[in-house]
Amino acid sequence: MGLGGCIILIAVGAILTFATDWDMQGVNLNLVGVIFMIVGLIGVATFSSIARRRRVVVPPTTPVIDDTRPRSRDGYSDGYGV
């Protein structure tokens, strides 16, 4: 479940808790709404902690140039033949 799903759960839970006055026999819609909001908040917290771990940036390494081999001047190593 992504961040959008968590936000939808929070919104549906808030609608069920605060904006409805339906009565269903055997179901407390206020409690269902509160449960949806809690699950949505737990999802947002989990998603943000996972996203924070993914954002760790490793600094780029500088390339190592090997200048230890001797350069020969045989006329052909530089590509010009002189």
N, C-alpha and C positions, 0 to 999 in steps of 0.2 A: 504494500500500500504506500503510495507516494504522498507527497505533501498535499496535493489536491484532494486526495481521498480523506485525509485527516481533517482538512478544513471543511469538507462536505459533512463529515460526521459531526463536527462541532456545530455547524449550522443547523443540521437536522435535529440534533439534540436540543439546541436552543429553541427551535420552533416548537418541538413537542412539549418542552417544559413551560415556556413562557407565552406562547401565542395560540395555544389550542385549549378548548374546553370540552373536548370529546370525552365521553365516558364509555369505556369498553369493559364488559363484564370479565373479570379475572385478570385484567391487565392494567397496571398503573402507568399511564403514559408519562406522567411526570418523572417517575423513576427510570423509565426507559430512556427518556431524554437526558437525564443526568448521566446515565451509564454511557450513552453515546458521546456526550461531551467529555467525560473522563477518558474514554478510549481514544477519542480524537486528540486530546492533550498529550496522552502518553505516546501516541504515534508521532505527533509533532516533535516532542522531546527526543524520541528515538531517531527520527529522521534527521534532526539538526545535529545530533551528536555524530551520526554516521557521516553526514556531509562535512562536518568539521574535520574528521579524520581523513577524509579524501582530499582535502585542500592543502595538505602538507606539501610544501614545495621544496624540492631538493635543489640546492644551488648547482648550477652547471659547473662541470669540471673543465679546467683549461687543458687544451691538448698539449701533450708532451712532444717536443720536437727533439729528435735524436741528432745532435751535432757532433757526436763523438767519432764518427767514421771519417777518415781522412779524405780529402778531396784530391782527386788526381787531375792533372792537366794534360791528358794525353791527346787533346784536340777533338775528341769525339764525345766526351762526357757532357759537354754543355750543348751539344746539338748543332754546332756550327762548323765543325771540322777544321778549325783554324788552330 
